Amino acid sequence: MGQFVWNAEWETGFPNLDEQHQRLLAEFNDFLDAIRHDFHREHITNLLEFLADFLEEHFEEEEIHMLATQYPRFLEHKAFHDGMRTRVHGLLNPASDDPEAVAAGVVQFVMDWMGNHICVEDKLMAKHLIQFSRKGSAPAS
């Protein structure tokens, strides 16, 4: 299983979101490296917990921006976040002793996150945020 490489098609046009997405992708790559090269349940669990915390902060920031700009698709976008939160916590409880099973779950999560969340939902949200900021009321990021 190779590394995930950032693809320009995933760029939303909102720099702060793109930087966070790139950081999350780097953290997922670190997680996959740990599974491939040095599987220790504690190490894997710590990385999963870090990723869950980072995703939570990222989603909260997106949700704050959506509310602040009265994003019309807020409920749909938040529902997608909530589903992703549930999936990440499912990967945590319990972290499997089978590195291949853990890796497969993480890979599927990343593919869904990159393909569905960023390419569809985040691009729609970013377009709204950019239009809102051009009206003179930019979000904080």
Disulfide bonds with the S-S distance in Angstrom:
none
